[in-house]
Amino acid sequence: MFSSLAGYNRFVYIAAGVAALGGLLFGFDTGIISGALLFIREDLGLSPFLQSVVVSAILVGTIIGAGGTGPLADRFGRRKMAIVGALVFIAGALGSAFAPNVEILIAARVVLGLAVGASTVIVPMYIAEIAPPPIRGTLAALFQLAITLGIVLAYLVSYALAGAEAWRWMLGLGAVPAVVLGVGMLLLPDSPRWLVGQHRYDEARAVLQRARDSEEEINTEMEEMEEAERREEAGFGELAKPWIRPMLVVGIGLAMLQQLVGINTIIYYAPTIMEATGLDASVSILATLGVGIVNVIFTAVSLLIIDRVGRKPLLLVGLTGIILSLAILGFGYLLPGLAGAVAYVTFAGLILYIASFAVSFGVVLWVVLPEIFPLKVRGSAMSVCTILHWSSNLLVSLTFLPLISAVGETTVFWGYGVISIGALAFVYFLMPETKGRTLEKIEADLRERAGASSAQTGEVTS
């Protein structure tokens, strides 16, 4: 597995690694609120509804950030927007830390959401556009790996500060990795494919010369990018083209289903779920740390095998595990009067769920989305998909605790299981495989699959 990563220019790994720090910000904020919430609710006197609002406020900003970032990234470049996102995250983290009341805290988390939404659009695009095709899946998976590392870091910080109930420090420390991301992106160039889209061919070639070792490879990629650029138009209107529409359906479906299977109920509320089984707050956070470590391990496994196994097989296997784990989680709450048994069964279900999600949906979504859309509409298409992704996240996050209060844990987890069965069918019948091909070859294949001849292609896109 490691041999497949050898033989590529070190610059590629550095660029992908720095960009992936956007995922670390995303993961840190996702994980830190789950531990901080246990103390915020007492300090600020939050009802279950207000707890949901504090958790979900970030998603409002994320939807706005995702919607606006794609077109801006197409216009101004991936690099500049990543730097802006880092600055916005710093402002949101510090605003959360110093919030004097719940209203300011909610507003600061909306600001954080702007940066998180931007990162989920920009980072996968930047990495996909700079990575060599044979290891594009592996490098793109660094984004999700960084998310999981950010979650574990957040759990460690939460556990370390739980004794002091220092939730303000928990939230404020998110500014540190944002500074690192901003500085790192200042030192990197923009992606070669965006530069070609701006007709800056010499700059694009210069970036490829840093990222590739073979002159033949550079020439081939430049020719493919220039040809793709000549036949495309830009803008949201292009998403309605008949040959793009099927992939937009796939992208939207994957983006929404990744959330509707319930992942962020586990990430956001894992300590709350464990505490409901009878464990105290510190032990609940510690148990959740185990969940976070499993998340990192299985994300790393996915990173190492995704370019060998492929995107679609990983999703099918992972969704099968998700369905089984949700069945276990629902069953655990049917054990009356057995608090200890409930804790063990619940923890086992959480671990299986996280392992299954991490090795599949967690990584595959952010790898596939930038792969299936052509260059000129990639930003706009990513924005549409991520808007619906975060809207689904908002829906699930806002309804999780109220649904548990209304119908109980078993019904809620089994409901997510039914949705997961639908996701399995969606992937099996509609999702294409994209491993091992350049982005331009994937585009050409999609045109062919849509039944477009070369002449028709010229009529549609030029």
NUDO-70279 format. One record per residue (C-alpha): residue number from 1; x, y, z. Coordinates in pm, 1 decimal, padded with zeros to 6 digits. Each point is the difference from the previous one (the first is absolute). Layout:
N
<k:NUM	east:X	north:Y	up:Z>
...
//
This chain:
462
<k:1	east:00000.0	north:00000.0	up:00000.0>
<k:2	east:00274.3	north:00244.4	up:00089.8>
<k:3	east:00187.2	north:-00081.1	up:-00321.5>
<k:4	east:-00283.6	north:00158.5	up:-00197.6>
<k:5	east:00084.3	north:00332.5	up:00164.8>
<k:6	east:00365.7	north:-00011.2	up:-00094.4>
<k:7	east:00149.5	north:00168.9	up:-00303.6>
<k:8	east:-00188.1	north:00328.8	up:00018.9>
<k:9	east:00137.7	north:00346.9	up:00059.7>
<k:10	east:00009.7	north:00100.1	up:00366.6>
<k:11	east:-00168.7	north:00329.9	up:-00086.6>
<k:12	east:-00323.3	north:-00187.5	up:-00075.7>
<k:13	east:-00015.5	north:-00142.4	up:00351.5>
<k:14	east:00087.8	north:00332.4	up:00161.6>
<k:15	east:-00267.5	north:00187.6	up:-00197.1>
<k:16	east:-00266.8	north:-00260.4	up:00073.1>
<k:17	east:00098.4	north:-00018.7	up:00366.8>
<k:18	east:-00014.6	north:00376.4	up:00053.2>
<k:19	east:-00333.6	north:00031.1	up:-00179.2>
<k:20	east:-00138.1	north:-00289.1	up:00205.3>
<k:21	east:00046.0	north:00211.6	up:00313.7>
<k:22	east:-00335.6	north:00146.2	up:-00100.2>
<k:23	east:-00139.0	north:-00338.3	up:00100.5>
<k:24	east:00176.7	north:00023.2	up:00335.7>
<k:25	east:-00191.8	north:00321.3	up:00073.0>
<k:26	east:-00323.3	north:-00167.4	up:-00102.2>
<k:27	east:00071.0	north:-00303.9	up:00218.4>
<k:28	east:00116.2	north:00198.0	up:00302.3>
<k:29	east:-00312.0	north:00210.7	up:00011.9>
<k:30	east:-00223.5	north:-00302.1	up:-00059.6>
<k:31	east:00161.6	north:-00192.8	up:00283.3>
<k:32	east:00053.6	north:00282.7	up:00248.5>
<k:33	east:-00364.6	north:00099.6	up:00021.8>
<k:34	east:-00098.8	north:-00352.3	up:00110.2>
<k:35	east:00216.8	north:00028.7	up:00313.7>
<k:36	east:-00051.6	north:00371.6	up:00060.5>
<k:37	east:-00376.7	north:-00038.1	up:-00021.5>
<k:38	east:-00006.3	north:-00198.2	up:00325.2>
<k:39	east:00122.4	north:00314.4	up:00180.8>
<k:40	east:-00150.4	north:00274.1	up:-00217.5>
<k:41	east:-00349.3	north:-00129.0	up:00072.9>
<k:42	east:00057.5	north:00036.6	up:00374.7>
<k:43	east:00188.8	north:00330.3	up:-00013.9>
<k:44	east:-00248.1	north:00171.8	up:-00231.6>
<k:45	east:-00308.9	north:-00197.1	up:00112.0>
<k:46	east:-00089.5	north:-00149.0	up:-00338.1>
<k:47	east:-00314.8	north:-00199.6	up:-00067.9>
<k:48	east:00020.3	north:-00304.0	up:-00232.3>
<k:49	east:-00121.4	north:00220.9	up:-00284.8>
<k:50	east:00264.5	north:00267.6	up:00063.1>
<k:51	east:00266.1	north:-00272.2	up:00021.2>
<k:52	east:-00105.8	north:-00108.9	up:-00348.4>
<k:53	east:00010.8	north:00361.2	up:-00120.0>
<k:54	east:00353.9	north:00053.5	up:00137.1>
<k:55	east:00118.6	north:-00320.0	up:-00169.4>
<k:56	east:-00185.2	north:00071.2	up:-00323.1>
<k:57	east:00072.9	north:00374.4	up:-00030.1>
<k:58	east:00327.4	north:-00081.1	up:-00171.8>
<k:59	east:-00197.3	north:-00175.8	up:-00271.8>
<k:60	east:-00188.5	north:00317.6	up:-00091.8>
<k:61	east:00330.4	north:00170.5	up:-00071.1>
<k:62	east:00128.9	north:-00311.5	up:-00171.6>
<k:63	east:-00288.8	north:-00000.4	up:-00246.2>
<k:64	east:00066.7	north:00367.4	up:-00081.3>
<k:65	east:00375.6	north:-00058.1	up:-00021.0>
<k:66	east:-00037.0	north:-00300.6	up:-00226.1>
<k:67	east:-00243.9	north:00181.3	up:-00227.5>
<k:68	east:00215.5	north:00307.2	up:-00047.5>
<k:69	east:00343.9	north:-00157.9	up:-00009.4>
<k:70	east:-00029.3	north:-00207.8	up:-00317.8>
<k:71	east:-00057.0	north:00289.7	up:-00241.6>
<k:72	east:00254.8	north:00212.5	up:00189.7>
<k:73	east:00256.4	north:-00280.9	up:-00020.5>
<k:74	east:-00064.6	north:-00025.5	up:-00375.2>
<k:75	east:00057.3	north:00374.6	up:-00033.3>
<k:76	east:00280.2	north:00076.3	up:00246.2>
<k:77	east:00166.1	north:-00340.1	up:00041.3>
<k:78	east:00003.6	north:-00281.0	up:00253.9>
<k:79	east:00304.7	north:00133.6	up:00184.7>
<k:80	east:-00132.6	north:00350.0	up:00073.5>
<k:81	east:-00332.2	north:-00131.7	up:00124.3>
<k:82	east:00176.5	north:-00248.9	up:00228.9>
<k:83	east:00193.6	north:00288.3	up:00158.5>
<k:84	east:-00320.3	north:00200.9	up:00047.1>
<k:85	east:-00163.4	north:-00305.9	up:00156.3>
<k:86	east:00283.5	north:-00033.4	up:00251.6>
<k:87	east:-00038.7	north:00364.1	up:00105.8>
<k:88	east:-00375.5	north:-00038.9	up:00041.4>
<k:89	east:00051.8	north:-00313.8	up:00210.9>
<k:90	east:00237.1	north:00187.9	up:00232.7>
<k:91	east:-00262.9	north:00269.2	up:00051.0>
<k:92	east:-00271.6	north:-00256.9	up:00071.4>
<k:93	east:00211.2	north:-00202.5	up:00242.8>
<k:94	east:00096.9	north:00304.8	up:00204.3>
<k:95	east:-00356.4	north:00130.3	up:-00010.1>
<k:96	east:-00126.4	north:-00331.4	up:00138.7>
<k:97	east:00259.1	north:00000.2	up:00277.0>
<k:98	east:-00087.8	north:00350.1	up:00120.5>
<k:99	east:-00377.7	north:-00021.7	up:-00051.4>
<k:100	east:-00174.0	north:00156.5	up:00306.2>
<k:101	east:-00336.2	north:-00161.6	up:-00072.3>
<k:102	east:-00169.3	north:-00262.2	up:-00215.5>
<k:103	east:-00098.6	north:00252.1	up:-00269.1>
<k:104	east:00361.7	north:00102.9	up:-00065.1>
<k:105	east:00110.7	north:-00363.1	up:00014.8>
<k:106	east:-00253.9	north:-00093.6	up:-00266.3>
<k:107	east:00108.9	north:00292.6	up:-00219.2>
<k:108	east:00368.3	north:-00095.9	up:00034.7>
<k:109	east:-00079.4	north:-00358.9	up:-00098.6>
<k:110	east:-00176.3	north:00129.2	up:-00311.5>
<k:111	east:00325.1	north:00180.5	up:-00088.4>
<k:112	east:00192.0	north:-00325.3	up:00058.2>
<k:113	east:-00241.2	north:-00165.2	up:-00238.9>
<k:114	east:00096.0	north:00237.9	up:-00279.7>
<k:115	east:00358.0	north:-00128.1	up:00024.4>
<k:116	east:-00100.8	north:-00365.4	up:00033.5>
<k:117	east:-00226.4	north:00025.5	up:-00305.4>
<k:118	east:00280.3	north:00161.5	up:-00197.0>
<k:119	east:00246.2	north:-00274.7	up:00094.6>
<k:120	east:-00230.5	north:-00280.8	up:-00113.9>
<k:121	east:-00023.3	north:00158.7	up:-00344.3>
<k:122	east:00357.0	north:00124.4	up:-00046.2>
<k:123	east:00221.6	north:-00269.3	up:00150.6>
<k:124	east:-00130.8	north:-00302.8	up:-00194.6>
<k:125	east:00014.6	north:00202.8	up:-00322.7>
<k:126	east:00352.6	north:00125.6	up:00060.1>
<k:127	east:00136.9	north:-00343.8	up:00082.4>
<k:128	east:-00181.1	north:-00172.8	up:-00287.9>
<k:129	east:00128.2	north:00260.2	up:-00245.5>
<k:130	east:00363.7	north:-00024.1	up:00105.1>
<k:131	east:00028.4	north:-00376.6	up:00064.0>
<k:132	east:00131.9	north:-00257.7	up:-00250.9>
<k:133	east:-00286.8	north:-00231.7	up:-00111.4>
<k:134	east:00146.9	north:-00326.3	up:00141.4>
<k:135	east:00005.3	north:00139.2	up:00355.1>
<k:136	east:-00275.3	north:00261.1	up:-00023.3>
<k:137	east:-00232.9	north:-00200.7	up:00222.5>
<k:138	east:00267.3	north:-00042.9	up:00265.3>
<k:139	east:00092.9	north:00368.3	up:00005.3>
<k:140	east:-00362.3	north:00114.2	up:-00008.8>
<k:141	east:-00065.7	north:-00231.5	up:00295.2>
<k:142	east:00246.8	north:00208.1	up:00202.7>
<k:143	east:-00283.6	north:00250.5	up:00042.5>
<k:144	east:-00215.2	north:-00254.8	up:00180.9>
<k:145	east:00300.6	north:-00132.1	up:00194.3>
<k:146	east:00065.6	north:00355.2	up:00118.8>
<k:147	east:-00365.5	north:00027.0	up:00104.0>
<k:148	east:00032.8	north:-00313.3	up:00214.6>
<k:149	east:00328.6	north:00118.8	up:00150.2>
<k:150	east:-00167.6	north:00329.6	up:00082.3>
<k:151	east:-00281.7	north:-00185.9	up:00173.3>
<k:152	east:00244.9	north:-00206.5	up:00207.5>
<k:153	east:00198.1	north:00313.4	up:00086.3>
<k:154	east:-00324.5	north:00161.2	up:00111.1>
<k:155	east:-00088.9	north:-00301.0	up:00215.9>
<k:156	east:00344.9	north:00012.1	up:00162.3>
<k:157	east:-00035.5	north:00371.6	up:00069.1>
<k:158	east:-00351.4	north:-00056.9	up:00136.7>
<k:159	east:00119.9	north:-00277.6	up:00230.2>
<k:160	east:00298.8	north:00203.1	up:00120.3>
<k:161	east:-00216.5	north:00302.4	up:00079.8>
<k:162	east:-00310.3	north:-00186.6	up:00122.0>
<k:163	east:00109.2	north:00011.3	up:00363.7>
<k:164	east:00018.3	north:00379.1	up:-00011.7>
<k:165	east:-00319.8	north:00020.2	up:-00209.0>
<k:166	east:00197.5	north:00244.0	up:-00219.7>
<k:167	east:-00225.0	north:-00000.6	up:-00303.3>
<k:168	east:00120.6	north:00345.4	up:-00111.5>
<k:169	east:00357.1	north:-00127.9	up:-00034.6>
<k:170	east:-00134.0	north:-00304.7	up:-00185.9>
<k:171	east:-00164.9	north:00219.7	up:-00262.9>
<k:172	east:00274.8	north:00263.8	up:-00022.5>
<k:173	east:00283.6	north:-00242.7	up:-00071.7>
<k:174	east:-00147.2	north:-00061.6	up:-00344.8>
<k:175	east:00168.4	north:00322.7	up:-00111.8>
<k:176	east:00345.0	north:-00166.2	up:00018.2>
<k:177	east:-00031.5	north:-00240.9	up:-00297.1>
<k:178	east:-00176.9	north:00275.2	up:-00196.7>
<k:179	east:00313.5	north:00214.2	up:00028.5>
<k:180	east:00210.8	north:-00291.1	up:-00127.4>
<k:181	east:-00233.7	north:-00050.7	up:-00298.1>
<k:182	east:00004.3	north:00368.1	up:-00094.7>
<k:183	east:00378.5	north:00023.0	up:00011.6>
<k:184	east:00041.4	north:-00327.9	up:-00187.4>
<k:185	east:-00228.9	north:00103.5	up:-00285.9>
<k:186	east:00186.2	north:00328.4	up:-00036.5>
<k:187	east:00305.3	north:-00206.5	up:-00098.5>
<k:188	east:-00179.5	north:-00221.1	up:-00256.2>
<k:189	east:-00099.5	north:00072.0	up:-00362.6>
<k:190	east:-00350.6	north:-00029.2	up:-00135.0>
<k:191	east:-00111.6	north:-00320.1	up:-00170.0>
<k:192	east:00118.6	north:-00053.1	up:-00359.6>
<k:193	east:-00350.9	north:-00073.6	up:-00124.3>
<k:194	east:-00137.8	north:00326.9	up:00135.1>
<k:195	east:00293.8	north:00185.0	up:-00156.6>
<k:196	east:-00078.3	north:-00159.7	up:-00337.6>
<k:197	east:-00361.0	north:00110.3	up:00041.9>
<k:198	east:00133.1	north:00354.8	up:00037.0>
<k:199	east:00216.8	north:-00042.0	up:-00314.5>
<k:200	east:00315.5	north:00024.9	up:00212.3>
<k:201	east:00165.8	north:-00290.0	up:-00175.6>
<k:202	east:00360.7	north:00078.0	up:00087.4>
<k:203	east:-00083.3	north:00016.9	up:00370.5>
<k:204	east:-00195.0	north:-00326.4	up:-00022.1>
<k:205	east:00294.7	north:-00172.0	up:-00166.4>
<k:206	east:00234.0	north:00136.6	up:00267.3>
<k:207	east:-00217.6	north:-00151.4	up:00273.5>
<k:208	east:-00010.0	north:-00334.6	up:-00181.7>
<k:209	east:00378.2	north:00008.5	up:-00032.5>
<k:210	east:00017.3	north:00018.3	up:00379.5>
<k:211	east:-00263.2	north:-00273.2	up:00042.0>
<k:212	east:00104.8	north:-00249.5	up:-00271.1>
<k:213	east:00331.8	north:-00167.5	up:-00081.3>
<k:214	east:-00064.3	north:-00090.6	up:-00365.5>
<k:215	east:-00002.5	north:00258.8	up:-00279.6>
<k:216	east:-00220.4	north:-00234.8	up:-00202.7>
<k:217	east:-00252.4	north:-00010.3	up:00284.0>
<k:218	east:00003.4	north:00379.7	up:00023.7>
<k:219	east:-00055.9	north:00040.7	up:-00374.8>
<k:220	east:-00286.0	north:-00251.4	up:-00002.3>
<k:221	east:-00178.1	north:00163.9	up:00292.7>
<k:222	east:00042.4	north:00346.9	up:-00148.0>
<k:223	east:-00146.7	north:-00114.5	up:-00332.7>
<k:224	east:-00297.6	north:-00165.4	up:00170.6>
<k:225	east:-00066.1	north:00302.7	up:00221.6>
<k:226	east:00023.2	north:00247.1	up:-00287.0>
<k:227	east:-00234.1	north:-00211.1	up:-00214.4>
<k:228	east:-00253.2	north:-00029.4	up:00283.7>
<k:229	east:00022.7	north:00374.6	up:00065.6>
<k:230	east:-00071.4	north:00086.9	up:-00364.3>
<k:231	east:-00323.9	north:-00196.8	up:-00016.5>
<k:232	east:-00153.3	north:00110.8	up:00330.3>
<k:233	east:-00197.1	north:00296.0	up:00125.5>
<k:234	east:-00029.4	north:00106.5	up:00362.0>
<k:235	east:-00284.5	north:00070.8	up:00239.5>
<k:236	east:-00293.3	north:-00157.7	up:00179.2>
<k:237	east:-00197.6	north:-00010.8	up:-00327.6>
<k:238	east:00237.3	north:-00261.0	up:-00139.0>
<k:239	east:-00110.8	north:-00242.7	up:00272.0>
<k:240	east:-00326.9	north:-00047.2	up:-00189.2>
<k:241	east:00177.3	north:-00141.9	up:-00305.6>
<k:242	east:-00129.3	north:-00351.6	up:-00077.9>
<k:243	east:00340.4	north:-00168.0	up:00026.0>
<k:244	east:00078.3	north:00162.3	up:00338.0>
<k:245	east:-00342.3	north:-00057.2	up:00156.1>
<k:246	east:00047.3	north:-00371.9	up:00084.1>
<k:247	east:00320.0	north:00074.7	up:00189.6>
<k:248	east:-00167.4	north:00287.5	up:00181.4>
<k:249	east:-00263.6	north:-00248.4	up:00117.6>
<k:250	east:00276.6	north:-00236.3	up:00117.3>
<k:251	east:00189.8	north:00280.3	up:00173.1>
<k:252	east:-00307.6	north:00136.7	up:00176.0>
<k:253	east:-00113.1	north:-00347.9	up:00099.7>
<k:254	east:00336.6	north:-00093.7	up:00149.5>
<k:255	east:00035.7	north:00336.5	up:00175.7>
<k:256	east:-00342.1	north:-00024.4	up:00165.6>
<k:257	east:00009.9	north:-00369.6	up:00082.4>
<k:258	east:00337.8	north:00032.6	up:00173.5>
<k:259	east:-00179.4	north:00210.5	up:00260.6>
<k:260	east:-00339.8	north:-00168.6	up:-00000.8>
<k:261	east:00151.2	north:-00331.3	up:00115.0>
<k:262	east:00055.8	north:00181.6	up:00331.0>
<k:263	east:00377.3	north:00050.9	up:00026.6>
<k:264	east:-00009.1	north:00333.6	up:00178.6>
<k:265	east:-00242.9	north:-00122.0	up:00261.4>
<k:266	east:00288.6	north:-00228.5	up:00097.4>
<k:267	east:00272.4	north:00266.5	up:-00025.6>
<k:268	east:-00189.7	north:00290.0	up:00158.1>
<k:269	east:-00186.2	north:-00196.5	up:00263.8>
<k:270	east:00225.1	north:-00297.5	up:00079.2>
<k:271	east:00068.5	north:00116.7	up:00359.0>
<k:272	east:-00371.6	north:00072.6	up:00044.6>
<k:273	east:-00088.6	north:-00347.4	up:-00133.7>
<k:274	east:00248.0	north:-00167.8	up:00234.7>
<k:275	east:-00106.6	north:00213.6	up:00296.0>
<k:276	east:-00360.4	north:-00114.8	up:-00057.0>
<k:277	east:00112.7	north:-00358.5	up:00072.4>
<k:278	east:00099.2	north:00097.4	up:00354.8>
<k:279	east:00363.2	north:00112.3	up:-00039.0>
<k:280	east:00119.8	north:00329.9	up:00147.5>
<k:281	east:00118.3	north:00289.9	up:-00219.6>
<k:282	east:00376.7	north:-00066.9	up:00019.9>
<k:283	east:-00037.7	north:-00372.9	up:-00069.7>
<k:284	east:-00237.7	north:00077.6	up:-00287.8>
<k:285	east:00258.4	north:00231.5	up:-00157.1>
<k:286	east:00271.3	north:-00263.3	up:00049.4>
<k:287	east:-00215.3	north:-00267.1	up:-00165.0>
<k:288	east:-00059.0	north:00242.2	up:-00285.4>
<k:289	east:00376.3	north:00039.2	up:-00038.6>
<k:290	east:00010.9	north:-00371.2	up:-00082.5>
<k:291	east:-00259.2	north:00063.4	up:-00270.7>
<k:292	east:00220.0	north:00278.0	up:-00139.0>
<k:293	east:00311.1	north:-00219.5	up:-00009.6>
<k:294	east:-00189.4	north:-00269.8	up:-00191.2>
<k:295	east:-00111.9	north:00272.6	up:-00240.7>
<k:296	east:00363.0	north:00094.3	up:-00071.1>
<k:297	east:00117.4	north:-00359.8	up:-00039.3>
<k:298	east:-00268.3	north:-00101.5	up:-00248.8>
<k:299	east:00030.0	north:00325.3	up:-00193.3>
<k:300	east:00371.8	north:-00078.5	up:-00038.6>
<k:301	east:-00092.5	north:-00349.4	up:-00121.1>
<k:302	east:-00229.5	north:00152.9	up:-00261.3>
<k:303	east:00273.1	north:00242.3	up:-00105.7>
<k:304	east:00236.4	north:-00290.4	up:-00066.5>
<k:305	east:-00243.0	north:-00214.7	up:-00199.0>
<k:306	east:-00234.6	north:00238.4	up:-00181.6>
<k:307	east:00215.0	north:00021.1	up:-00315.1>
<k:308	east:00028.4	north:-00380.7	up:-00009.5>
<k:309	east:-00349.2	north:-00112.6	up:00100.3>
<k:310	east:-00190.7	north:00289.0	up:-00153.1>
<k:311	east:-00257.8	north:00244.3	up:00128.0>
<k:312	east:-00318.2	north:-00198.4	up:-00061.1>
<k:313	east:00102.1	north:-00331.3	up:00164.8>
<k:314	east:00110.7	north:00186.9	up:00313.1>
<k:315	east:-00337.4	north:00170.8	up:00025.5>
<k:316	east:-00194.6	north:-00323.3	up:-00042.0>
<k:317	east:00199.3	north:-00178.2	up:00272.0>
<k:318	east:-00011.5	north:00298.6	up:00234.4>
<k:319	east:-00374.4	north:00051.8	up:-00035.0>
<k:320	east:-00057.6	north:-00364.4	up:00084.9>
<k:321	east:00191.6	north:00052.5	up:00324.7>
<k:322	east:-00191.8	north:00322.0	up:00071.6>
<k:323	east:-00332.9	north:-00181.3	up:-00035.5>
<k:324	east:00111.7	north:-00273.5	up:00239.7>
<k:325	east:00134.7	north:00248.8	up:00256.7>
<k:326	east:-00321.4	north:00203.9	up:00001.4>
<k:327	east:-00193.3	north:-00320.5	up:00062.7>
<k:328	east:00229.5	north:-00068.0	up:00300.1>
<k:329	east:-00036.3	north:00355.6	up:00134.9>
<k:330	east:-00376.9	north:-00020.0	up:-00016.7>
<k:331	east:-00002.7	north:-00341.4	up:00167.1>
<k:332	east:00221.9	north:00119.5	up:00285.8>
<k:333	east:-00269.5	north:00235.5	up:00124.6>
<k:334	east:-00251.2	north:-00285.7	up:00015.9>
<k:335	east:00187.0	north:-00157.1	up:00293.4>
<k:336	east:-00210.3	north:00116.1	up:00297.2>
<k:337	east:00167.4	north:00068.4	up:00333.4>
<k:338	east:00343.7	north:-00114.6	up:-00115.4>
<k:339	east:00199.9	north:00322.1	up:00000.7>
<k:340	east:00333.3	north:-00179.8	up:-00021.8>
<k:341	east:-00112.5	north:-00216.2	up:-00292.6>
<k:342	east:-00144.7	north:00302.6	up:-00177.0>
<k:343	east:00334.5	north:00181.3	up:00032.9>
<k:344	east:00195.4	north:-00294.7	up:-00146.5>
<k:345	east:-00244.9	north:-00063.7	up:-00284.6>
<k:346	east:-00023.8	north:00370.9	up:-00079.5>
<k:347	east:00378.0	north:00039.6	up:-00002.9>
<k:348	east:00037.2	north:-00305.7	up:-00228.4>
<k:349	east:-00260.3	north:00144.9	up:-00236.5>
<k:350	east:00175.3	north:00338.3	up:-00003.3>
<k:351	east:00336.8	north:-00160.3	up:-00077.6>
<k:352	east:-00140.0	north:-00211.8	up:-00285.4>
<k:353	east:-00187.5	north:00297.9	up:-00140.3>
<k:354	east:00304.2	north:00228.1	up:00003.5>
<k:355	east:00228.7	north:-00268.9	up:-00148.6>
<k:356	east:-00247.2	north:-00070.4	up:-00280.9>
<k:357	east:-00060.6	north:00367.2	up:-00075.8>
<k:358	east:00367.9	north:00097.0	up:00019.2>
<k:359	east:00116.3	north:-00263.8	up:-00244.4>
<k:360	east:-00270.2	north:00090.4	up:-00250.5>
<k:361	east:-00234.1	north:00299.5	up:-00007.7>
<k:362	east:00225.6	north:00223.2	up:00208.4>
<k:363	east:00278.0	north:-00013.4	up:-00259.9>
<k:364	east:-00177.7	north:-00084.6	up:-00323.9>
<k:365	east:-00232.1	north:00302.2	up:-00010.6>
<k:366	east:00283.9	north:00253.6	up:00003.1>
<k:367	east:00198.5	north:-00204.1	up:-00254.3>
<k:368	east:-00285.0	north:-00050.7	up:-00246.5>
<k:369	east:-00167.2	north:00342.5	up:-00001.9>
<k:370	east:00284.9	north:00191.0	up:-00170.0>
<k:371	east:00064.8	north:-00296.2	up:-00231.4>
<k:372	east:-00342.7	north:-00019.1	up:-00163.1>
<k:373	east:-00039.4	north:00365.6	up:-00103.2>
<k:374	east:00182.1	north:00177.9	up:-00286.9>
<k:375	east:00239.6	north:00285.9	up:00071.8>
<k:376	east:-00211.6	north:00301.7	up:-00093.9>
<k:377	east:-00297.0	north:-00104.5	up:00215.8>
<k:378	east:00193.0	north:-00182.9	up:00272.0>
<k:379	east:-00028.1	north:00283.9	up:00249.9>
<k:380	east:-00368.7	north:00062.9	up:-00070.0>
<k:381	east:-00084.5	north:-00370.7	up:00009.8>
<k:382	east:00195.4	north:-00049.9	up:00321.4>
<k:383	east:-00189.7	north:00291.2	up:00151.9>
<k:384	east:-00338.1	north:-00148.2	up:-00090.8>
<k:385	east:00096.7	north:-00339.2	up:00142.6>
<k:386	east:00150.2	north:00139.0	up:00318.0>
<k:387	east:-00296.1	north:00233.1	up:00061.7>
<k:388	east:-00227.5	north:-00304.1	up:-00001.0>
<k:389	east:00257.5	north:-00199.2	up:00197.6>
<k:390	east:00001.6	north:00256.2	up:00280.4>
<k:391	east:-00375.7	north:00055.4	up:-00022.6>
<k:392	east:-00042.1	north:-00372.0	up:00064.3>
<k:393	east:00248.6	north:00025.7	up:00287.3>
<k:394	east:-00204.9	north:00288.0	up:00145.6>
<k:395	east:-00321.0	north:-00200.1	up:-00028.9>
<k:396	east:00148.1	north:-00304.0	up:00173.3>
<k:397	east:00172.8	north:00202.3	up:00273.3>
<k:398	east:-00307.2	north:00208.3	up:00084.8>
<k:399	east:-00233.8	north:-00298.1	up:00013.3>
<k:400	east:00216.4	north:-00262.0	up:00178.1>
<k:401	east:-00059.9	north:00093.9	up:00366.9>
<k:402	east:-00367.0	north:00098.4	up:-00051.0>
<k:403	east:-00063.4	north:-00328.4	up:-00187.4>
<k:404	east:00158.9	north:-00201.3	up:00280.4>
<k:405	east:-00224.3	north:00179.8	up:00248.8>
<k:406	east:-00306.1	north:-00068.7	up:-00215.5>
<k:407	east:00046.6	north:-00359.3	up:-00123.1>
<k:408	east:00308.9	north:-00139.3	up:00177.3>
<k:409	east:00352.4	north:-00099.5	up:-00100.4>
<k:410	east:-00093.0	north:-00333.3	up:-00158.0>
<k:411	east:-00243.7	north:00149.3	up:-00252.0>
<k:412	east:00241.9	north:00279.5	up:-00090.5>
<k:413	east:00300.7	north:-00226.4	up:-00061.4>
<k:414	east:-00205.3	north:-00253.1	up:-00192.7>
<k:415	east:-00140.3	north:00287.0	up:-00209.0>
<k:416	east:00354.8	north:00091.9	up:-00099.1>
<k:417	east:00048.9	north:-00366.3	up:-00084.3>
<k:418	east:-00288.0	north:00009.2	up:-00248.5>
<k:419	east:00152.8	north:00306.9	up:-00165.8>
<k:420	east:00333.3	north:-00186.3	up:-00016.9>
<k:421	east:-00166.4	north:-00284.6	up:-00189.6>
<k:422	east:-00124.5	north:00257.4	up:-00251.5>
<k:423	east:00354.1	north:00142.0	up:-00025.7>
<k:424	east:00136.4	north:-00346.5	up:-00075.3>
<k:425	east:-00243.5	north:-00037.5	up:-00291.0>
<k:426	east:00083.6	north:00352.2	up:-00127.5>
<k:427	east:00373.2	north:-00072.9	up:-00008.2>
<k:428	east:-00044.3	north:-00341.8	up:-00159.9>
<k:429	east:-00219.3	north:00118.5	up:-00286.2>
<k:430	east:00111.9	north:00358.2	up:-00070.6>
<k:431	east:00355.2	north:00072.6	up:00110.9>
<k:432	east:00281.7	north:-00034.8	up:-00258.5>
<k:433	east:00355.8	north:-00111.4	up:00078.9>
<k:434	east:00264.7	north:00270.5	up:-00051.2>
<k:435	east:00329.8	north:-00144.0	up:00123.5>
<k:436	east:00322.9	north:00024.1	up:-00198.2>
<k:437	east:-00104.8	north:00250.9	up:-00270.0>
<k:438	east:00077.3	north:00366.7	up:-00054.6>
<k:439	east:-00280.2	north:00244.2	up:00072.4>
<k:440	east:-00019.2	north:00078.5	up:-00370.8>
<k:441	east:-00037.0	north:-00368.8	up:-00093.8>
<k:442	east:-00275.2	north:-00039.0	up:00257.6>
<k:443	east:-00175.8	north:00295.8	up:-00161.6>
<k:444	east:00036.1	north:-00152.0	up:-00347.0>
<k:445	east:-00140.6	north:-00330.6	up:00124.4>
<k:446	east:-00300.1	north:00174.4	up:00154.5>
<k:447	east:-00069.6	north:00175.5	up:-00327.5>
<k:448	east:00016.2	north:-00333.2	up:-00180.0>
<k:449	east:-00227.5	north:-00167.5	up:00253.6>
<k:450	east:-00254.5	north:00276.6	up:-00050.5>
<k:451	east:-00003.4	north:-00087.4	up:-00368.1>
<k:452	east:00164.9	north:00318.3	up:-00122.4>
<k:453	east:00204.0	north:-00015.7	up:-00317.9>
<k:454	east:00285.7	north:00243.2	up:-00062.2>
<k:455	east:-00226.6	north:00220.0	up:-00213.0>
<k:456	east:-00274.4	north:00003.1	up:00263.3>
<k:457	east:00255.9	north:00081.6	up:00263.9>
<k:458	east:00103.7	north:00306.9	up:-00194.1>
<k:459	east:-00362.7	north:00114.3	up:-00025.2>
<k:460	east:-00064.0	north:-00048.4	up:00370.7>
<k:461	east:00305.3	north:00152.2	up:00159.7>
<k:462	east:00149.7	north:00251.3	up:-00237.2>
//
